[in-house]
Amino acid sequence: MHVGNGIREILCAGDAEWRDWRWQQRHALRTADDLERVVRLSDAERRGLARTAGLFRLGVTPYYASLIDPDHPFCPVRMQAIPVSSEADPAPGDLADPLGEDRHRPVRAVVHKYRDRALFLVTDTCPVYCRHCTRRRITSGDEGAFDRTAVEEGLAYVRAHPEVRDVIVSGGDPLVLGDEKLAWILGALREIPHVQILRLATRAPVTCPMRVTDDLARLLRRVAPLFVVTHFNHPKELTPEAREACERLVDHGVPVENQSVLLRRVNSSARTIADLNERLLTWRVRPYYLHQGDVAEGTAHLRTSLATGVAILEALRAGTSGLAVPHLAIDLPGGGGKVTAHPEYVVERAADGTWFRNTRGERYFYPEPPETDATCPYDEVYYRGEQA
């Protein structure tokens, strides 16, 4: 077990309590006074807590709080969990709905932006409220909880849209729900014939790893194919408890992928991202996306320039295996959808081929093939009778 900052002793938590995910959620730190018992707050944090009190929820599980360096102002866990004053000051270009989701919400629980994929929202709460949250208009609590009626309405929508083959269950964090409710929602989605893939987006392995019990892992395996998509941002979050949670899922046959968000002065270095991803791979967790920060209101102080992300990606390609190199993704503001950014390796194009540079700056020529017809004649046989 990792060595924390003494919070277990402060909260008088026994071993059984500490390992109980319900206890962790009930005892989340929700006020400045709660946090002050664990860390020495800076003046900027005190101002941030006061100025954001009416804007966005505060909540930090005792487990996640135990990862905070009690003194260092740039502790990466601290910067993700405790607001600073600038969070209350929207920057130019910030949007309340940065991904343009609300205009693609045919019913309250469903966001249907892409033809074959739908986001299914099941809760507005989280064990920890990340200060870089992109869906804070929902997780702030202003919209209200998602009750059974909202979920049933969402299920009816998915049933009525056979083009939806991939459903991402999210929120908030779905793993704040108990196993019984999760089993009902996931089971109902799995029974829809055209839903091929389920994804569960959760930060629980990071912020409350004791939530990942054997019972939960068995539940998720029963509705396979299901992928757990989690959200580690820094190696400091890679504790023995987190590893146990991830490996429990994988050992039960539930694949786990990681999506990091690039956060200024938290993980905005190639060294940090490489270390994070290489260690995740040893847990059998696949690094999937490195997200450029969304333009959500109050998060500008944590966003990096796009050039920073591209430089990190190039350094990763030069210095680690391809398995540890994620896609650098930008979700275009206002609902334009997800695109990826890459270093520019093309130096010159010609009719007979293309000149590239490698990661050391050396030039190499790739010739065009003599034949360029790339049609696949057998497609007409294999896909006969299917609509395009």
Secondary structure, DSSP 8 states (H G I E B T S, - for coil): ----SSHHHHTT--HHHHT-HHHHHHT-B-SHHHHHTTS---HHHHHHHHHHTTTS---B-HHHHTTS-SS-TT-HHHHHHS--GGGGS--TT-BSSTT--GGG-SBTTEEEEETTEEEEE--S--SS--TT-S-HHHHTSSS----HHHHHHHHHHHHT-TT--EEEEESS-GGGS-HHHHHHHHHHHHTSTT--EEEEE--HHHH-GGG--HHHHHHHHHT-SEEEEE---SGGG--HHHHHHHHHHHHTT--EEEEEE--TTTT-SHHHHHHHHHHHHHTTEEEEEEE----BTT-GGG---HHHHHHHHHHHHHHS-GGG--EEEEEETTTTEEEEE----EEEEETTEEEEE-TTS-EEEEE--S------TTHHHHTTT---
